[in-house]
Amino acid sequence: MSEKGLDQLEQLRKRLDEINLQILELLSERGRIAQEIGKVKLKSGINRFDPVRERKMLDILAEKNQGPFETSTIQHIFKEIFKASLELQEDDNRKALLVSRKKQKEDTVVDIKGVKIGGSEPVLIAGPCSVESYEQVKAVALNHKRQGLKLLRGGAFKPRTSPYDFQGLGIEGLKILRQIADEFDLAVISEIVSPHDIELAIEYIDVIQIGARNMQNFELLKAAGSVNHPVLLKRGMSATIQEFMFAAEYIVSKGNKQVMLCERGIRTYEKATRNTLDISAIPILKQETHLPVLADVTHATGRLDLLLPTAKAALAAGADGVMVEVHPDPAVALSDANQQMDLGQFNDFLSELQASGLLKAKARV
């Protein structure tokens, strides 16, 4: 390019810079006016969003547009400006999620029959994938008692990928869990899959679990939020962290503040593990929310050889606890046989975690 052409280009760019600053100044002025309008609307009880007014402004822009931009382009740009202006009218305190640190600085601690989750001491939740019989659950509970553990998990309602797989014992399974819990002074956690079963379930279980496949079952979330009962919410297999937080918000917004989050692995292209444990989600959730955060390493990995290292990683990343599956005889389990530890393997797993200093040793009976 010639020297004259370079000089001309520089002048045009300089003019663009000046216009950019003018646009910025006008946008800032528009934003300030929008904020004032928001205050007036708030005092008057008028909705912030006025679609009739927005349509009128877009029509005026279309009428006055003389190019070179297409009218559709101009309207798209201004719709973004309108959206940003509307957000300026929101009360920052109102905009913050109830589950966020902006709303509550201190950690939420959920008390489950004397076991505090979200405090300074991580916990271990363990039990069979599915409740199959009284004898099966009793064997696990007896081992819990001997190891000084208090939290027993077990599935009574089992949402399965195949409609022909074992779906759980339902209410009968919940009754078994309650009987075992009362006999061994344990707290029980079990998944509920229907909003209609929430009221009945709280008669039998100490913690309502909402599984990955139901993370966005909004009616179930609202039903769980309408009772005063601890809830363990698992992250959906394809859910973003933001979607996970919004799911928790559904529960808390209904009045139930006893919510715990559980990272259980997400679906990726990787086939080496059942899912991909998102370790980074743990510190992010601890930073962005005040809720307790746990990690289900059994469902995250689906591999016995990875349970210990991933449990250590989760606790080191700040998890308030880990979940694992244990069965007296995994070979005959009706669901997830390959990923459940037997009692000997589980006791070794527990000892290794305690030896690492990441999990406090309990008084054994």
PLY file of the C-alpha trace (Angstrom):
ply
format ascii 1.0
element vertex 365
property float x
property float y
property float z
element edge 364
property int vertex1
property int vertex2
end_header
0.00 0.00 0.00
1.24 3.48 -0.86
2.14 6.08 1.73
-0.99 8.03 0.78
-3.16 4.93 1.22
-1.60 4.20 4.62
-2.25 7.75 5.73
-5.88 7.51 4.59
-6.33 4.20 6.44
-4.89 5.68 9.61
-7.26 8.66 9.41
-10.28 6.37 8.93
-9.23 4.20 11.87
-8.78 7.29 14.00
-12.30 8.38 13.11
-13.62 4.92 14.03
-11.91 5.18 17.41
-13.59 8.53 18.01
-16.99 7.12 17.06
-16.43 4.10 19.33
-15.89 6.45 22.25
-18.97 8.46 21.31
-21.05 5.27 21.17
-19.63 4.21 24.53
-20.56 7.55 26.05
-24.09 7.31 24.66
-24.46 3.70 25.82
-23.35 4.69 29.32
-25.85 7.54 29.33
-28.57 5.18 28.10
-27.68 2.74 30.86
-27.96 5.40 33.55
-31.37 6.46 32.25
-32.49 2.81 32.15
-31.49 2.44 35.80
-33.55 5.50 36.72
-36.52 4.09 34.81
-36.08 0.84 36.73
-36.25 2.67 40.07
-39.43 4.48 39.03
-41.01 1.20 37.87
-40.07 -0.52 41.12
-41.67 2.22 43.23
-44.77 2.17 41.04
-45.07 -1.61 41.00
-44.68 -1.79 37.21
-43.04 -4.77 35.50
-39.53 -4.05 34.27
-40.09 -5.70 30.90
-42.55 -3.91 28.59
-42.83 -5.82 25.28
-45.11 -3.17 23.72
-42.54 -0.45 24.42
-39.71 -2.63 23.07
-41.63 -3.36 19.86
-42.32 0.36 19.38
-38.60 1.21 19.70
-37.65 -1.53 17.22
-40.26 -0.28 14.73
-38.91 3.28 14.99
-35.37 2.03 14.33
-36.56 0.05 11.31
-38.35 3.13 9.95
-35.36 5.45 10.44
-32.64 3.05 9.28
-30.98 4.31 6.09
-28.20 1.70 5.87
-25.63 0.48 5.22
-26.63 -2.07 7.91
-29.65 -4.28 7.23
-32.65 -3.50 9.40
-32.48 -7.01 10.89
-28.87 -6.33 11.92
-29.78 -3.01 13.55
-32.67 -4.61 15.41
-30.46 -7.46 16.61
-27.87 -5.01 17.98
-30.50 -2.95 19.76
-32.26 -5.97 21.20
-28.96 -6.82 22.90
-28.78 -3.25 24.20
-32.37 -3.50 25.47
-31.55 -6.81 27.20
-28.44 -5.37 28.87
-30.42 -2.30 29.98
-33.11 -4.52 31.48
-30.46 -6.37 33.48
-29.22 -3.04 34.84
-32.66 -2.51 36.32
-32.43 -5.69 38.39
-31.67 -5.47 42.06
-28.27 -7.19 42.46
-29.40 -8.71 45.73
-32.54 -10.08 44.10
-30.60 -11.38 41.13
-28.27 -13.50 43.26
-29.31 -17.11 43.72
-30.34 -18.20 47.20
-27.72 -20.97 46.98
-24.93 -18.54 46.12
-22.23 -17.03 48.33
-23.65 -13.58 47.53
-26.75 -14.48 49.51
-25.01 -16.36 52.31
-21.33 -16.12 53.18
-21.15 -18.86 55.80
-21.28 -22.54 54.89
-24.56 -24.37 55.24
-24.19 -27.36 57.55
-26.79 -30.13 57.23
-27.34 -32.16 60.39
-28.41 -35.76 59.77
-29.07 -37.49 63.07
-26.06 -35.82 64.64
-23.76 -36.17 61.61
-22.86 -32.73 60.32
-22.28 -32.47 56.57
-20.64 -29.26 55.40
-18.60 -28.71 58.53
-14.88 -29.16 58.94
-14.97 -32.95 59.00
-15.67 -34.91 55.76
-18.05 -37.86 55.88
-18.39 -41.22 54.13
-21.75 -42.42 52.80
-21.89 -46.06 51.73
-24.31 -48.86 51.02
-25.69 -51.11 48.31
-26.80 -49.81 44.95
-30.19 -51.46 45.42
-32.05 -52.68 48.48
-32.59 -56.36 47.68
-33.46 -57.92 51.06
-33.40 -57.32 54.79
-30.45 -59.70 55.21
-28.40 -57.95 52.51
-28.83 -54.48 54.01
-28.34 -55.78 57.54
-24.92 -57.20 56.63
-23.79 -53.79 55.37
-25.31 -52.00 58.38
-23.57 -54.35 60.82
-20.25 -53.59 59.15
-21.03 -49.85 59.32
-21.65 -50.17 63.03
-18.37 -52.00 63.57
-16.49 -49.36 61.57
-18.08 -46.44 63.39
-20.00 -45.20 60.33
-23.44 -43.57 60.53
-24.64 -42.92 56.96
-26.18 -45.74 54.94
-27.32 -45.40 51.35
-29.54 -47.82 49.44
-31.77 -47.63 46.39
-35.45 -48.54 46.75
-36.60 -46.83 43.54
-34.13 -47.45 40.72
-34.44 -45.46 37.47
-32.71 -47.72 34.96
-31.66 -47.19 31.36
-33.42 -50.40 30.30
-37.09 -50.90 31.28
-36.31 -54.59 31.79
-33.66 -54.08 34.47
-34.39 -54.36 38.20
-36.34 -51.25 39.24
-36.04 -51.65 43.02
-38.41 -52.81 45.76
-40.14 -49.43 46.09
-41.90 -48.74 49.38
-40.93 -52.19 50.68
-37.28 -51.18 50.18
-37.82 -47.98 52.17
-39.37 -49.98 55.00
-36.33 -52.26 55.09
-34.03 -49.24 55.26
-36.02 -47.73 58.12
-36.05 -50.98 60.07
-32.28 -51.40 59.64
-31.61 -47.75 60.54
-33.59 -48.06 63.75
-31.87 -51.31 64.70
-28.34 -50.02 64.15
-28.83 -46.29 64.90
-27.97 -45.22 61.35
-29.23 -42.49 59.04
-30.48 -43.67 55.64
-30.34 -42.01 52.24
-32.43 -43.20 49.32
-33.50 -41.90 45.93
-37.06 -40.77 45.26
-38.13 -40.49 41.62
-41.71 -39.19 41.82
-43.09 -36.02 43.44
-46.04 -38.09 44.67
-43.74 -40.26 46.81
-42.01 -37.42 48.71
-44.48 -37.17 51.60
-44.51 -40.94 52.07
-40.73 -41.26 51.74
-39.93 -38.87 54.58
-41.64 -41.29 56.96
-38.92 -43.84 56.21
-35.70 -42.10 55.15
-33.51 -39.40 56.67
-32.27 -37.93 53.39
-34.10 -37.65 50.06
-31.76 -38.32 47.16
-32.58 -36.85 43.76
-30.57 -38.71 41.16
-28.74 -37.56 38.06
-31.56 -38.50 35.70
-34.00 -36.39 37.74
-31.83 -33.34 38.33
-34.12 -31.32 36.06
-37.37 -32.99 37.07
-38.66 -29.63 38.23
-41.87 -30.92 39.81
-39.80 -33.36 41.89
-37.41 -30.55 42.88
-40.30 -28.35 43.97
-41.87 -31.19 45.93
-38.56 -31.84 47.72
-38.29 -28.12 48.44
-41.73 -28.08 50.04
-40.79 -30.43 52.89
-38.45 -29.79 55.81
-36.15 -32.73 55.06
-32.49 -32.98 53.95
-31.99 -33.45 50.19
-28.97 -34.85 48.37
-29.05 -33.55 44.79
-26.87 -35.28 42.21
-25.52 -33.51 39.15
-27.09 -34.55 35.85
-24.83 -36.53 33.56
-24.78 -33.74 30.97
-25.50 -30.76 33.23
-23.35 -27.66 33.45
-22.41 -26.34 36.87
-24.82 -23.44 36.36
-27.68 -25.82 35.55
-26.76 -27.82 38.67
-26.96 -24.68 40.80
-30.31 -23.70 39.29
-31.67 -27.18 40.11
-30.63 -26.65 43.74
-32.26 -23.22 43.61
-35.60 -24.85 42.79
-35.42 -26.72 46.10
-34.14 -23.84 48.24
-36.58 -21.34 46.71
-39.44 -23.46 48.05
-38.13 -23.06 51.58
-36.01 -26.16 52.14
-32.45 -25.03 52.90
-31.12 -28.50 53.80
-29.61 -29.20 50.39
-26.39 -31.04 49.60
-24.79 -31.20 46.15
-23.18 -34.33 44.74
-20.77 -34.47 41.81
-21.11 -37.94 40.31
-19.30 -37.65 37.00
-20.50 -36.25 33.69
-20.85 -37.77 30.25
-17.92 -37.12 27.92
-16.33 -38.93 24.97
-14.08 -40.88 27.35
-14.83 -44.62 27.66
-12.14 -45.63 30.15
-14.53 -44.86 33.01
-18.30 -45.04 33.35
-18.45 -41.24 33.54
-15.83 -38.49 33.89
-15.40 -37.23 37.44
-15.30 -33.44 37.25
-12.92 -32.73 40.11
-12.84 -29.01 39.27
-16.59 -28.81 39.96
-15.94 -29.41 43.66
-13.89 -26.25 44.41
-16.07 -24.24 42.01
-19.26 -25.27 43.81
-17.62 -24.67 47.20
-16.64 -21.20 46.04
-19.88 -20.26 44.27
-22.37 -21.80 46.73
-22.66 -22.20 50.48
-24.04 -25.74 50.20
-22.16 -28.92 51.17
-20.55 -30.70 48.21
-19.96 -34.45 47.99
-18.57 -36.78 45.33
-20.01 -40.15 44.31
-16.88 -41.89 43.06
-18.62 -45.19 42.35
-20.91 -43.78 39.68
-18.22 -41.42 38.46
-15.74 -44.17 37.63
-17.57 -47.49 37.60
-14.22 -49.09 38.45
-13.16 -50.61 41.75
-9.48 -49.84 41.11
-10.20 -46.11 40.84
-12.39 -45.64 43.91
-9.59 -44.91 46.35
-7.56 -42.44 44.24
-10.66 -40.54 43.10
-12.02 -40.42 46.66
-8.69 -38.99 47.83
-8.73 -36.48 44.98
-12.27 -35.37 45.81
-11.49 -34.88 49.49
-8.25 -33.08 48.68
-10.24 -30.77 46.36
-12.46 -29.80 49.28
-15.39 -32.23 49.13
-17.43 -32.49 52.32
-17.74 -36.22 51.81
-17.69 -39.12 49.39
-20.24 -41.75 48.42
-19.47 -45.34 47.46
-21.40 -48.54 46.91
-20.81 -51.68 48.96
-22.59 -55.05 48.83
-22.09 -58.25 50.87
-21.79 -60.28 47.66
-21.46 -58.03 44.57
-21.37 -61.02 42.20
-25.09 -61.64 42.81
-26.16 -57.98 43.04
-29.27 -57.11 41.05
-27.76 -53.85 39.80
-24.27 -52.44 39.17
-22.57 -55.66 40.28
-19.18 -54.79 38.78
-18.70 -51.47 40.55
-19.68 -52.38 44.12
-17.08 -53.29 46.74
-17.54 -56.29 48.96
-17.22 -55.76 52.71
-13.52 -56.65 52.82
-12.67 -54.31 49.98
-14.75 -51.58 51.57
-12.98 -51.92 54.92
-9.59 -51.70 53.18
-10.83 -48.65 51.26
-11.95 -47.00 54.49
-8.66 -47.79 56.26
-6.65 -46.30 53.38
-8.71 -43.12 53.41
-8.27 -42.77 57.16
-4.54 -43.48 56.93
-4.20 -40.68 54.38
-5.57 -38.21 56.92
-8.31 -37.09 54.53
-11.02 -38.89 56.52
-11.09 -38.99 60.29
-11.06 -42.43 61.92
-14.19 -43.25 63.94
-14.40 -45.24 67.13
-14.98 -48.85 66.14
-17.42 -51.07 68.05
0 1
1 2
2 3
3 4
4 5
5 6
6 7
7 8
8 9
9 10
10 11
11 12
12 13
13 14
14 15
15 16
16 17
17 18
18 19
19 20
20 21
21 22
22 23
23 24
24 25
25 26
26 27
27 28
28 29
29 30
30 31
31 32
32 33
33 34
34 35
35 36
36 37
37 38
38 39
39 40
40 41
41 42
42 43
43 44
44 45
45 46
46 47
47 48
48 49
49 50
50 51
51 52
52 53
53 54
54 55
55 56
56 57
57 58
58 59
59 60
60 61
61 62
62 63
63 64
64 65
65 66
66 67
67 68
68 69
69 70
70 71
71 72
72 73
73 74
74 75
75 76
76 77
77 78
78 79
79 80
80 81
81 82
82 83
83 84
84 85
85 86
86 87
87 88
88 89
89 90
90 91
91 92
92 93
93 94
94 95
95 96
96 97
97 98
98 99
99 100
100 101
101 102
102 103
103 104
104 105
105 106
106 107
107 108
108 109
109 110
110 111
111 112
112 113
113 114
114 115
115 116
116 117
117 118
118 119
119 120
120 121
121 122
122 123
123 124
124 125
125 126
126 127
127 128
128 129
129 130
130 131
131 132
132 133
133 134
134 135
135 136
136 137
137 138
138 139
139 140
140 141
141 142
142 143
143 144
144 145
145 146
146 147
147 148
148 149
149 150
150 151
151 152
152 153
153 154
154 155
155 156
156 157
157 158
158 159
159 160
160 161
161 162
162 163
163 164
164 165
165 166
166 167
167 168
168 169
169 170
170 171
171 172
172 173
173 174
174 175
175 176
176 177
177 178
178 179
179 180
180 181
181 182
182 183
183 184
184 185
185 186
186 187
187 188
188 189
189 190
190 191
191 192
192 193
193 194
194 195
195 196
196 197
197 198
198 199
199 200
200 201
201 202
202 203
203 204
204 205
205 206
206 207
207 208
208 209
209 210
210 211
211 212
212 213
213 214
214 215
215 216
216 217
217 218
218 219
219 220
220 221
221 222
222 223
223 224
224 225
225 226
226 227
227 228
228 229
229 230
230 231
231 232
232 233
233 234
234 235
235 236
236 237
237 238
238 239
239 240
240 241
241 242
242 243
243 244
244 245
245 246
246 247
247 248
248 249
249 250
250 251
251 252
252 253
253 254
254 255
255 256
256 257
257 258
258 259
259 260
260 261
261 262
262 263
263 264
264 265
265 266
266 267
267 268
268 269
269 270
270 271
271 272
272 273
273 274
274 275
275 276
276 277
277 278
278 279
279 280
280 281
281 282
282 283
283 284
284 285
285 286
286 287
287 288
288 289
289 290
290 291
291 292
292 293
293 294
294 295
295 296
296 297
297 298
298 299
299 300
300 301
301 302
302 303
303 304
304 305
305 306
306 307
307 308
308 309
309 310
310 311
311 312
312 313
313 314
314 315
315 316
316 317
317 318
318 319
319 320
320 321
321 322
322 323
323 324
324 325
325 326
326 327
327 328
328 329
329 330
330 331
331 332
332 333
333 334
334 335
335 336
336 337
337 338
338 339
339 340
340 341
341 342
342 343
343 344
344 345
345 346
346 347
347 348
348 349
349 350
350 351
351 352
352 353
353 354
354 355
355 356
356 357
357 358
358 359
359 360
360 361
361 362
362 363
363 364
